[in-house]
Amino acid sequence: MAFNNRNGNGGFQREMVKGEWKCSKCGAAITELPFKPDPARLDQLLCRDCHRERRMSRGDYR
Ligand SMILES: [Zn+2]
């Protein structure tokens, strides 16, 4: 089949959700997230830095 449907990595775009949230750890403003936040967990949001830090220090992948 001649479908030229390769999954090129050239311009892949993650859908970002815009909003106004606050990091529960450092208090930084969060203006966009790569996922739609759970309204029940809005006070547990982490900014990108804190999120990465937590992942690195705990080593769990979720
Ligand atoms: Zn933070």
N, CA, C, O and the ligand as a Tripos MOL2 file, in Angstrom:
@<TRIPOS>MOLECULE
protein
  249   247    63     0     0
PROTEIN
NO_CHARGES

@<TRIPOS>ATOM
      1 N           0.8410   -1.1950    0.0000 N.3       1 MET1
      2 CA          0.0000    0.0000    0.0000 C.3       1 MET1
      3 C           0.8780    1.2490    0.0000 C.2       1 MET1
      4 O           1.9610    1.2730    0.5860 O.2       1 MET1
      5 N           0.4030    2.2370   -0.6440 N.am      2 ALA2
      6 CA          1.2280    3.4150   -0.8190 C.3       2 ALA2
      7 C           0.8380    4.5590    0.1110 C.2       2 ALA2
      8 O           0.9310    5.7350   -0.2400 O.2       2 ALA2
      9 N           0.4180    4.1910    1.2590 N.am      3 PHE3
     10 CA          0.1010    5.2640    2.2050 C.3       3 PHE3
     11 C           1.3870    5.8040    2.8180 C.2       3 PHE3
     12 O           2.1450    5.0830    3.4670 O.2       3 PHE3
     13 N           1.5960    7.0250    2.6030 N.am      4 ASN4
     14 CA          2.8160    7.6050    3.1380 C.3       4 ASN4
     15 C           2.5110    8.2170    4.5050 C.2       4 ASN4
     16 O           2.5880    9.4280    4.7120 O.2       4 ASN4
     17 N           2.1790    7.3640    5.3780 N.am      5 ASN5
     18 CA          1.6650    7.8480    6.6540 C.3       5 ASN5
     19 C           2.6400    7.5970    7.7900 C.2       5 ASN5
     20 O           2.3010    6.9840    8.8020 O.2       5 ASN5
     21 N           3.8210    8.0690    7.6080 N.am      6 ARG6
     22 CA          4.8030    7.8280    8.6620 C.3       6 ARG6
     23 C           4.5540    8.7300    9.8520 C.2       6 ARG6
     24 O           4.0550    9.8490    9.7330 O.2       6 ARG6
     25 N           4.9050    8.2230   10.9470 N.am      7 ASN7
     26 CA          4.7260    8.9990   12.1710 C.3       7 ASN7
     27 C           5.9610    9.8500   12.4200 C.2       7 ASN7
     28 O           6.7330    9.5950   13.3450 O.2       7 ASN7
     29 N           6.1320   10.8440   11.5980 N.am      8 GLY8
     30 CA          7.3230   11.6610   11.7480 C.3       8 GLY8
     31 C           7.2950   12.4610   13.0370 C.2       8 GLY8
     32 O           6.2390   12.8880   13.5040 O.2       8 GLY8
     33 N           8.4460   12.6490   13.5850 N.am      9 ASN9
     34 CA          8.5130   13.4020   14.8340 C.3       9 ASN9
     35 C           8.7580   14.8810   14.5960 C.2       9 ASN9
     36 O           8.9830   15.6380   15.5400 O.2       9 ASN9
     37 N           8.7150   15.2870   13.3600 N.am     10 GLY10
     38 CA          9.0670   16.6430   13.0230 C.3      10 GLY10
     39 C           8.2570   17.6930   13.7480 C.2      10 GLY10
     40 O           8.8170   18.5080   14.4820 O.2      10 GLY10
     41 N           6.9770   17.6900   13.5610 N.am     11 GLY11
     42 CA          6.2020   18.7770   14.1480 C.3      11 GLY11
     43 C           5.1010   18.2860   15.0430 C.2      11 GLY11
     44 O           3.9610   18.7380   14.9330 O.2      11 GLY11
     45 N           5.4140   17.3860   15.9090 N.am     12 PHE12
     46 CA          4.3240   16.9000   16.7470 C.3      12 PHE12
     47 C           4.0290   17.9260   17.8210 C.2      12 PHE12
     48 O           4.9190   18.5790   18.3660 O.2      12 PHE12
     49 N           2.8000   18.0350   18.0870 N.am     13 GLN13
     50 CA          2.3440   19.1200   18.9420 C.3      13 GLN13
     51 C           1.4780   18.5390   20.0350 C.2      13 GLN13
     52 O           0.5090   17.8280   19.7670 O.2      13 GLN13
     53 N           1.8210   18.8360   21.2270 N.am     14 ARG14
     54 CA          1.0000   18.3540   22.3220 C.3      14 ARG14
     55 C          -0.0880   19.3750   22.5800 C.2      14 ARG14
     56 O           0.1500   20.5830   22.5420 O.2      14 ARG14
     57 N          -1.2440   18.8930   22.8340 N.am     15 GLU15
     58 CA         -2.3290   19.8160   23.0790 C.3      15 GLU15
     59 C          -2.2060   20.3790   24.4960 C.2      15 GLU15
     60 O          -2.1880   19.6360   25.4770 O.2      15 GLU15
     61 N          -2.1220   21.6920   24.5770 N.am     16 MET16
     62 CA         -1.9700   22.3030   25.8830 C.3      16 MET16
     63 C          -3.3050   22.9180   26.3260 C.2      16 MET16
     64 O          -4.0510   23.4900   25.5320 O.2      16 MET16
     65 N          -3.5610   22.7760   27.5990 N.am     17 VAL17
     66 CA         -4.7760   23.3610   28.1540 C.3      17 VAL17
     67 C          -4.4000   24.6580   28.8600 C.2      17 VAL17
     68 O          -3.5640   24.6720   29.7630 O.2      17 VAL17
     69 N          -5.0200   25.7220   28.4400 N.am     18 LYS18
     70 CA         -4.6790   27.0240   29.0300 C.3      18 LYS18
     71 C          -5.5740   27.3220   30.2240 C.2      18 LYS18
     72 O          -6.7380   26.9250   30.2710 O.2      18 LYS18
     73 N          -5.0070   28.0170   31.1660 N.am     19 GLY19
     74 CA         -5.7990   28.3610   32.3310 C.3      19 GLY19
     75 C          -4.9770   29.1350   33.3360 C.2      19 GLY19
     76 O          -3.8610   29.5680   33.0500 O.2      19 GLY19
     77 N          -5.5330   29.2970   34.4890 N.am     20 GLU20
     78 CA         -4.8140   29.9840   35.5530 C.3      20 GLU20
     79 C          -4.8390   29.1290   36.7930 C.2      20 GLU20
     80 O          -5.8460   29.0260   37.4930 O.2      20 GLU20
     81 N          -3.7020   28.5220   37.0420 N.am     21 TRP21
     82 CA         -3.6080   27.6930   38.2280 C.3      21 TRP21
     83 C          -2.3730   28.1060   39.0060 C.2      21 TRP21
     84 O          -1.6180   28.9940   38.6080 O.2      21 TRP21
     85 N          -2.2020   27.4460   40.1000 N.am     22 LYS22
     86 CA         -1.0730   27.7860   40.9490 C.3      22 LYS22
     87 C          -0.3980   26.5060   41.4100 C.2      22 LYS22
     88 O          -1.0560   25.5240   41.7530 O.2      22 LYS22
     89 N           0.9060   26.5370   41.4100 N.am     23 CYS23
     90 CA          1.6490   25.3770   41.8710 C.3      23 CYS23
     91 C           1.4570   25.2220   43.3730 C.2      23 CYS23
     92 O           1.5970   26.1820   44.1310 O.2      23 CYS23
     93 N           1.1350   24.0070   43.7920 N.am     24 SER24
     94 CA          0.8620   23.7860   45.2110 C.3      24 SER24
     95 C           2.1410   23.7330   46.0200 C.2      24 SER24
     96 O           2.1050   23.7520   47.2500 O.2      24 SER24
     97 N           3.2550   23.6660   45.3430 N.am     25 LYS25
     98 CA          4.5180   23.5340   46.0720 C.3      25 LYS25
     99 C           5.2610   24.8550   46.1660 C.2      25 LYS25
    100 O           5.5880   25.3160   47.2590 O.2      25 LYS25
    101 N           5.5250   25.4610   45.0200 N.am     26 CYS26
    102 CA          6.3260   26.6800   45.0450 C.3      26 CYS26
    103 C           5.4730   27.9280   44.8170 C.2      26 CYS26
    104 O           5.9560   29.0510   44.9590 O.2      26 CYS26
    105 N           4.2210   27.7280   44.4690 N.am     27 GLY27
    106 CA          3.3320   28.8750   44.3080 C.3      27 GLY27
    107 C           3.4480   29.5840   42.9850 C.2      27 GLY27
    108 O           2.8400   30.6360   42.7870 O.2      27 GLY27
    109 N           4.2140   29.0260   42.0810 N.am     28 ALA28
    110 CA          4.3700   29.6480   40.7710 C.3      28 ALA28
    111 C           3.0740   29.5640   39.9860 C.2      28 ALA28
    112 O           2.2840   28.6350   40.1570 O.2      28 ALA28
    113 N           2.8720   30.5350   39.1360 N.am     29 ALA29
    114 CA          1.6810   30.5270   38.3020 C.3      29 ALA29
    115 C           1.8290   29.4800   37.2050 C.2      29 ALA29
    116 O           2.8870   29.3310   36.5930 O.2      29 ALA29
    117 N           0.7530   28.7730   36.9800 N.am     30 ILE30
    118 CA          0.7230   27.7870   35.9010 C.3      30 ILE30
    119 C          -0.3060   28.2660   34.8910 C.2      30 ILE30
    120 O          -1.4810   28.4390   35.2140 O.2      30 ILE30
    121 N           0.1460   28.4740   33.6870 N.am     31 THR31
    122 CA         -0.7750   29.0040   32.6720 C.3      31 THR31
    123 C          -1.1880   27.9650   31.6580 C.2      31 THR31
    124 O          -2.1800   28.1390   30.9500 O.2      31 THR31
    125 N          -0.4420   26.8980   31.5860 N.am     32 GLU32
    126 CA         -0.8600   25.8420   30.6710 C.3      32 GLU32
    127 C          -0.3770   24.4980   31.1640 C.2      32 GLU32
    128 O           0.6620   24.3730   31.8120 O.2      32 GLU32
    129 N          -1.1700   23.5010   30.8330 N.am     33 LEU33
    130 CA         -0.8690   22.1480   31.2580 C.3      33 LEU33
    131 C          -1.0310   21.2130   30.0700 C.2      33 LEU33
    132 O          -1.8360   21.4660   29.1750 O.2      33 LEU33
    133 N          -0.2700   20.1450   30.0670 N.am     34 PRO34
    134 CA         -0.3890   19.1890   28.9580 C.3      34 PRO34
    135 C          -1.5820   18.2640   29.1060 C.2      34 PRO34
    136 O          -1.7510   17.3390   28.3120 O.2      34 PRO34
    137 N          -2.4010   18.5000   30.1000 N.am     35 PHE35
    138 CA         -3.5760   17.6520   30.3160 C.3      35 PHE35
    139 C          -4.6360   18.5110   30.9690 C.2      35 PHE35
    140 O          -4.3570   19.6080   31.4530 O.2      35 PHE35
    141 N          -5.8230   18.0140   30.9770 N.am     36 LYS36
    142 CA         -6.8920   18.7540   31.6150 C.3      36 LYS36
    143 C          -6.9090   18.4010   33.0970 C.2      36 LYS36
    144 O          -7.1150   17.2410   33.4540 O.2      36 LYS36
    145 N          -6.6980   19.3720   33.9480 N.am     37 PRO37
    146 CA         -6.5820   19.0590   35.3620 C.3      37 PRO37
    147 C          -7.9060   18.6040   35.9610 C.2      37 PRO37
    148 O          -8.9800   19.0870   35.6040 O.2      37 PRO37
    149 N          -7.7900   17.6820   36.8590 N.am     38 ASP38
    150 CA         -8.9530   17.1950   37.5790 C.3      38 ASP38
    151 C          -9.4210   18.2780   38.5500 C.2      38 ASP38
    152 O          -8.6400   18.7130   39.3970 O.2      38 ASP38
    153 N         -10.6470   18.7140   38.4520 N.am     39 PRO39
    154 CA        -11.1220   19.8090   39.3220 C.3      39 PRO39
    155 C         -10.9710   19.4810   40.7930 C.2      39 PRO39
    156 O         -10.8210   20.3790   41.6220 O.2      39 PRO39
    157 N         -11.0080   18.2180   41.1180 N.am     40 ALA40
    158 CA        -10.8760   17.8330   42.5200 C.3      40 ALA40
    159 C          -9.4420   17.9350   43.0080 C.2      40 ALA40
    160 O          -9.1740   17.8590   44.2060 O.2      40 ALA40
    161 N          -8.5340   18.1050   42.0740 N.am     41 ARG41
    162 CA         -7.1210   18.1320   42.4730 C.3      41 ARG41
    163 C          -6.4510   19.4390   42.0970 C.2      41 ARG41
    164 O          -5.2300   19.5070   41.9590 O.2      41 ARG41
    165 N          -7.2420   20.4550   41.9360 N.am     42 LEU42
    166 CA         -6.6550   21.7320   41.5320 C.3      42 LEU42
    167 C          -5.6710   22.2630   42.5490 C.2      42 LEU42
    168 O          -4.7540   23.0090   42.2060 O.2      42 LEU42
    169 N          -5.8580   21.8840   43.7920 N.am     43 ASP43
    170 CA         -4.9240   22.3760   44.8080 C.3      43 ASP43
    171 C          -3.7140   21.4710   44.9420 C.2      43 ASP43
    172 O          -2.8900   21.6540   45.8380 O.2      43 ASP43
    173 N          -3.6090   20.5060   44.0630 N.am     44 GLN44
    174 CA         -2.4390   19.6290   44.1050 C.3      44 GLN44
    175 C          -1.5940   19.7590   42.8560 C.2      44 GLN44
    176 O          -0.6890   18.9620   42.6080 O.2      44 GLN44
    177 N          -1.9020   20.7600   42.0890 N.am     45 LEU45
    178 CA         -1.1550   20.9180   40.8380 C.3      45 LEU45
    179 C           0.2870   21.3110   41.1100 C.2      45 LEU45
    180 O           0.5980   21.9970   42.0830 O.2      45 LEU45
    181 N           1.1470   20.8590   40.2250 N.am     46 LEU46
    182 CA          2.5490   21.2160   40.3330 C.3      46 LEU46
    183 C           2.9950   21.8730   39.0370 C.2      46 LEU46
    184 O           2.5810   21.4770   37.9480 O.2      46 LEU46
    185 N           3.8240   22.8590   39.1710 N.am     47 CYS47
    186 CA          4.3800   23.4720   37.9780 C.3      47 CYS47
    187 C           5.3860   22.5010   37.3560 C.2      47 CYS47
    188 O           5.7160   21.4640   37.9320 O.2      47 CYS47
    189 N           5.8490   22.8580   36.1970 N.am     48 ARG48
    190 CA          6.6960   21.9340   35.4640 C.3      48 ARG48
    191 C           7.9380   21.5610   36.2660 C.2      48 ARG48
    192 O           8.3400   20.3980   36.3090 O.2      48 ARG48
    193 N           8.5220   22.5400   36.8840 N.am     49 ASP49
    194 CA          9.7550   22.2820   37.6240 C.3      49 ASP49
    195 C           9.5270   21.3270   38.7840 C.2      49 ASP49
    196 O          10.2550   20.3510   38.9680 O.2      49 ASP49
    197 N           8.4950   21.6360   39.5600 N.am     50 CYS50
    198 CA          8.2290   20.8040   40.7300 C.3      50 CYS50
    199 C           7.8220   19.3970   40.3080 C.2      50 CYS50
    200 O           8.1640   18.4110   40.9610 O.2      50 CYS50
    201 N           7.1050   19.3280   39.2320 N.am     51 HIS51
    202 CA          6.6720   18.0260   38.7480 C.3      51 HIS51
    203 C           7.8660   17.1710   38.3770 C.2      51 HIS51
    204 O           7.9320   15.9870   38.7070 O.2      51 HIS51
    205 N           8.7840   17.7770   37.7000 N.am     52 ARG52
    206 CA          9.9570   17.0280   37.2810 C.3      52 ARG52
    207 C          10.8050   16.6480   38.4890 C.2      52 ARG52
    208 O          11.3370   15.5410   38.5770 O.2      52 ARG52
    209 N          10.9130   17.5760   39.3950 N.am     53 GLU53
    210 CA         11.7000   17.3180   40.5860 C.3      53 GLU53
    211 C          11.1310   16.1380   41.3660 C.2      53 GLU53
    212 O          11.8600   15.2600   41.8290 O.2      53 GLU53
    213 N           9.8310   16.1470   41.4940 N.am     54 ARG54
    214 CA          9.1940   15.0930   42.2530 C.3      54 ARG54
    215 C           9.4000   13.7480   41.5810 C.2      54 ARG54
    216 O           9.6660   12.7360   42.2300 O.2      54 ARG54
    217 N           9.2720   13.7680   40.2800 N.am     55 ARG55
    218 CA          9.4380   12.5140   39.5680 C.3      55 ARG55
    219 C          10.8470   11.9840   39.7080 C.2      55 ARG55
    220 O          11.0670   10.7800   39.8370 O.2      55 ARG55
    221 N          11.8000   12.9050   39.6810 N.am     56 MET56
    222 CA         13.1830   12.4580   39.7630 C.3      56 MET56
    223 C          13.5100   11.9740   41.1490 C.2      56 MET56
    224 O          14.2580   11.0080   41.3030 O.2      56 MET56
    225 N          12.9680   12.6200   42.1700 N.am     57 SER57
    226 CA         13.3430   12.2480   43.5200 C.3      57 SER57
    227 C          12.6280   10.9730   43.9770 C.2      57 SER57
    228 O          13.1510   10.2110   44.7900 O.2      57 SER57
    229 N          11.4440   10.7590   43.4490 N.am     58 ARG58
    230 CA         10.7190    9.5690   43.8990 C.3      58 ARG58
    231 C          10.9170    8.3880   42.9620 C.2      58 ARG58
    232 O          10.8390    7.2260   43.3600 O.2      58 ARG58
    233 N          11.1670    8.7140   41.7410 N.am     59 GLY59
    234 CA         11.4340    7.6500   40.7880 C.3      59 GLY59
    235 C          10.2320    6.8310   40.4120 C.2      59 GLY59
    236 O          10.3840    5.7410   39.8610 O.2      59 GLY59
    237 N           9.0350    7.3170   40.6890 N.am     60 ASP60
    238 CA          7.8810    6.5340   40.2260 C.3      60 ASP60
    239 C           7.2900    7.1590   38.9830 C.2      60 ASP60
    240 O           7.2600    8.3800   38.8270 O.2      60 ASP60
    241 N           6.8390    6.3270   38.1380 N.am     61 TYR61
    242 CA          6.2710    6.8080   36.8930 C.3      61 TYR61
    243 C           4.7560    6.6280   36.9260 C.2      61 TYR61
    244 O           4.2490    5.5120   37.0400 O.2      61 TYR61
    245 N           4.0710    7.7130   36.8260 N.am     62 ARG62
    246 CA          2.6240    7.5620   36.8360 C.3      62 ARG62
    247 C           2.0380    8.3770   35.7290 C.2      62 ARG62
    248 O           0.8200    8.3950   35.5540 O.2      62 ARG62
    249 ZN          6.2880   24.6190   41.5120 Zn       63 ZN63
@<TRIPOS>BOND
     1     1     2 1
     2     2     3 1
     3     3     4 2
     4     3     5 am
     5     5     6 1
     6     6     7 1
     7     7     8 2
     8     7     9 am
     9     9    10 1
    10    10    11 1
    11    11    12 2
    12    11    13 am
    13    13    14 1
    14    14    15 1
    15    15    16 2
    16    15    17 am
    17    17    18 1
    18    18    19 1
    19    19    20 2
    20    19    21 am
    21    21    22 1
    22    22    23 1
    23    23    24 2
    24    23    25 am
    25    25    26 1
    26    26    27 1
    27    27    28 2
    28    27    29 am
    29    29    30 1
    30    30    31 1
    31    31    32 2
    32    31    33 am
    33    33    34 1
    34    34    35 1
    35    35    36 2
    36    35    37 am
    37    37    38 1
    38    38    39 1
    39    39    40 2
    40    39    41 am
    41    41    42 1
    42    42    43 1
    43    43    44 2
    44    43    45 am
    45    45    46 1
    46    46    47 1
    47    47    48 2
    48    47    49 am
    49    49    50 1
    50    50    51 1
    51    51    52 2
    52    51    53 am
    53    53    54 1
    54    54    55 1
    55    55    56 2
    56    55    57 am
    57    57    58 1
    58    58    59 1
    59    59    60 2
    60    59    61 am
    61    61    62 1
    62    62    63 1
    63    63    64 2
    64    63    65 am
    65    65    66 1
    66    66    67 1
    67    67    68 2
    68    67    69 am
    69    69    70 1
    70    70    71 1
    71    71    72 2
    72    71    73 am
    73    73    74 1
    74    74    75 1
    75    75    76 2
    76    75    77 am
    77    77    78 1
    78    78    79 1
    79    79    80 2
    80    79    81 am
    81    81    82 1
    82    82    83 1
    83    83    84 2
    84    83    85 am
    85    85    86 1
    86    86    87 1
    87    87    88 2
    88    87    89 am
    89    89    90 1
    90    90    91 1
    91    91    92 2
    92    91    93 am
    93    93    94 1
    94    94    95 1
    95    95    96 2
    96    95    97 am
    97    97    98 1
    98    98    99 1
    99    99   100 2
   100    99   101 am
   101   101   102 1
   102   102   103 1
   103   103   104 2
   104   103   105 am
   105   105   106 1
   106   106   107 1
   107   107   108 2
   108   107   109 am
   109   109   110 1
   110   110   111 1
   111   111   112 2
   112   111   113 am
   113   113   114 1
   114   114   115 1
   115   115   116 2
   116   115   117 am
   117   117   118 1
   118   118   119 1
   119   119   120 2
   120   119   121 am
   121   121   122 1
   122   122   123 1
   123   123   124 2
   124   123   125 am
   125   125   126 1
   126   126   127 1
   127   127   128 2
   128   127   129 am
   129   129   130 1
   130   130   131 1
   131   131   132 2
   132   131   133 am
   133   133   134 1
   134   134   135 1
   135   135   136 2
   136   135   137 am
   137   137   138 1
   138   138   139 1
   139   139   140 2
   140   139   141 am
   141   141   142 1
   142   142   143 1
   143   143   144 2
   144   143   145 am
   145   145   146 1
   146   146   147 1
   147   147   148 2
   148   147   149 am
   149   149   150 1
   150   150   151 1
   151   151   152 2
   152   151   153 am
   153   153   154 1
   154   154   155 1
   155   155   156 2
   156   155   157 am
   157   157   158 1
   158   158   159 1
   159   159   160 2
   160   159   161 am
   161   161   162 1
   162   162   163 1
   163   163   164 2
   164   163   165 am
   165   165   166 1
   166   166   167 1
   167   167   168 2
   168   167   169 am
   169   169   170 1
   170   170   171 1
   171   171   172 2
   172   171   173 am
   173   173   174 1
   174   174   175 1
   175   175   176 2
   176   175   177 am
   177   177   178 1
   178   178   179 1
   179   179   180 2
   180   179   181 am
   181   181   182 1
   182   182   183 1
   183   183   184 2
   184   183   185 am
   185   185   186 1
   186   186   187 1
   187   187   188 2
   188   187   189 am
   189   189   190 1
   190   190   191 1
   191   191   192 2
   192   191   193 am
   193   193   194 1
   194   194   195 1
   195   195   196 2
   196   195   197 am
   197   197   198 1
   198   198   199 1
   199   199   200 2
   200   199   201 am
   201   201   202 1
   202   202   203 1
   203   203   204 2
   204   203   205 am
   205   205   206 1
   206   206   207 1
   207   207   208 2
   208   207   209 am
   209   209   210 1
   210   210   211 1
   211   211   212 2
   212   211   213 am
   213   213   214 1
   214   214   215 1
   215   215   216 2
   216   215   217 am
   217   217   218 1
   218   218   219 1
   219   219   220 2
   220   219   221 am
   221   221   222 1
   222   222   223 1
   223   223   224 2
   224   223   225 am
   225   225   226 1
   226   226   227 1
   227   227   228 2
   228   227   229 am
   229   229   230 1
   230   230   231 1
   231   231   232 2
   232   231   233 am
   233   233   234 1
   234   234   235 1
   235   235   236 2
   236   235   237 am
   237   237   238 1
   238   238   239 1
   239   239   240 2
   240   239   241 am
   241   241   242 1
   242   242   243 1
   243   243   244 2
   244   243   245 am
   245   245   246 1
   246   246   247 1
   247   247   248 2
@<TRIPOS>SUBSTRUCTURE
     1 MET1         2 RESIDUE 1 A MET
     2 ALA2         6 RESIDUE 1 A ALA
     3 PHE3        10 RESIDUE 1 A PHE
     4 ASN4        14 RESIDUE 1 A ASN
     5 ASN5        18 RESIDUE 1 A ASN
     6 ARG6        22 RESIDUE 1 A ARG
     7 ASN7        26 RESIDUE 1 A ASN
     8 GLY8        30 RESIDUE 1 A GLY
     9 ASN9        34 RESIDUE 1 A ASN
    10 GLY10       38 RESIDUE 1 A GLY
    11 GLY11       42 RESIDUE 1 A GLY
    12 PHE12       46 RESIDUE 1 A PHE
    13 GLN13       50 RESIDUE 1 A GLN
    14 ARG14       54 RESIDUE 1 A ARG
    15 GLU15       58 RESIDUE 1 A GLU
    16 MET16       62 RESIDUE 1 A MET
    17 VAL17       66 RESIDUE 1 A VAL
    18 LYS18       70 RESIDUE 1 A LYS
    19 GLY19       74 RESIDUE 1 A GLY
    20 GLU20       78 RESIDUE 1 A GLU
    21 TRP21       82 RESIDUE 1 A TRP
    22 LYS22       86 RESIDUE 1 A LYS
    23 CYS23       90 RESIDUE 1 A CYS
    24 SER24       94 RESIDUE 1 A SER
    25 LYS25       98 RESIDUE 1 A LYS
    26 CYS26      102 RESIDUE 1 A CYS
    27 GLY27      106 RESIDUE 1 A GLY
    28 ALA28      110 RESIDUE 1 A ALA
    29 ALA29      114 RESIDUE 1 A ALA
    30 ILE30      118 RESIDUE 1 A ILE
    31 THR31      122 RESIDUE 1 A THR
    32 GLU32      126 RESIDUE 1 A GLU
    33 LEU33      130 RESIDUE 1 A LEU
    34 PRO34      134 RESIDUE 1 A PRO
    35 PHE35      138 RESIDUE 1 A PHE
    36 LYS36      142 RESIDUE 1 A LYS
    37 PRO37      146 RESIDUE 1 A PRO
    38 ASP38      150 RESIDUE 1 A ASP
    39 PRO39      154 RESIDUE 1 A PRO
    40 ALA40      158 RESIDUE 1 A ALA
    41 ARG41      162 RESIDUE 1 A ARG
    42 LEU42      166 RESIDUE 1 A LEU
    43 ASP43      170 RESIDUE 1 A ASP
    44 GLN44      174 RESIDUE 1 A GLN
    45 LEU45      178 RESIDUE 1 A LEU
    46 LEU46      182 RESIDUE 1 A LEU
    47 CYS47      186 RESIDUE 1 A CYS
    48 ARG48      190 RESIDUE 1 A ARG
    49 ASP49      194 RESIDUE 1 A ASP
    50 CYS50      198 RESIDUE 1 A CYS
    51 HIS51      202 RESIDUE 1 A HIS
    52 ARG52      206 RESIDUE 1 A ARG
    53 GLU53      210 RESIDUE 1 A GLU
    54 ARG54      214 RESIDUE 1 A ARG
    55 ARG55      218 RESIDUE 1 A ARG
    56 MET56      222 RESIDUE 1 A MET
    57 SER57      226 RESIDUE 1 A SER
    58 ARG58      230 RESIDUE 1 A ARG
    59 GLY59      234 RESIDUE 1 A GLY
    60 ASP60      238 RESIDUE 1 A ASP
    61 TYR61      242 RESIDUE 1 A TYR
    62 ARG62      246 RESIDUE 1 A ARG
    63 ZN63       249 GROUP 0 **** ****
